[in-house]
Each structure stands twice: as C-alpha cells, then as structure tokens.
Amino acid sequence: MSRERYVELVHEVCDVVGLPDADYVVETQTIEIEGFDVRLDHFENDPDSLYVCFHYGAITAGRTLVIFRMMLEANLLIYAQDQAQLGLDADAGSIVLLVHVPMGPEITGEYLADIFTHYAEHGRYWRNNILESGDEMFEGIASGNYMWLRA
C-alpha cells in the first residue's frame, strides 16, 4: 500500500459521491461532507492507512470540562470499537473525530462514502444536541446518566 492506493481511494469516493474534481481533493486533502469539513490524511510513516478527520464544531465557553468528560465517555464506550477517537483541535478549539481506516483491498470508495455518512450523523448529533443546545437541554444531557450516548 502506498500513496498510490490513497489517491485511488480518493478518486473512488469522489466518483461515488459525485464530486467531479478528485485531483483537487487529493491536492488539498479536504472534502466537505454534509456541512462538515473533513481532512483526508495519508502519512509516510503509516503507508497502509488513511486517516479521516471530521471537524464537528467549536466548544462554547463554560462547557469545556463537561464536554471533555462526554468526549472521554464516548471514546471509551462508542468510538474505541470503530478505531475512532474524539479529540480537540487545539488551534481552533473545536471537537474533531479522527477515524483510522486501514487501506486493505476490501476498502472501496463506496465503503468510505458510508463511513463519511455514518460519522456525519454523529457530527450532527454532537453539534445539534451538545454544542449548540440551550443551557437547560445541555444540563439534561450532561447530567451523567449516560442517556446522551448513541451508537
């Protein structure tokens, strides 16, 4: 596996989702999926993998500690099984989801498009129910009863 496989997969996923300029996506390593900025990375020190990084949105001041706790719970209970991790982009102050995708022969553009759709749904949940929620709703979600966690 190598850079060529990465480029091939980017072209395949662009074909599946109907993006006409796959070379631009390869060059910029970015794509927009359902309103989320997504970075597609490939590193020389891990040539058999593709890394998909969703930017879910900024954390509102005053909610950081609670959201960090929720991110930790989600990492332990949901994302660990998917080779995914929630984290914080220190430069932007936003929640990011990093998904590790081994680029084996079974990985196709259609598979990647399904991953994009799946994690865009997770992003909508985080954005709508946690990041942009009103104080009363946020307090209910953050109450610690784990009802907010979705698989």
Buried (B, 14 or more C-beta within 10 A) or exposed (E): BEEEBBBBBBBBBBBBBEBEEBEEBBEEBBBEBEEBBBBBBBEEEBBEBBBBBBBBBBBBEEBEEBBBEBBEBBBEEBBEEBEBBBBBEEEEEBBBBBBEBEBEEEBBBEBBBEBBEEBBEBBBBBBEBBBEBEEEEBEEBBEEEEEBEEE
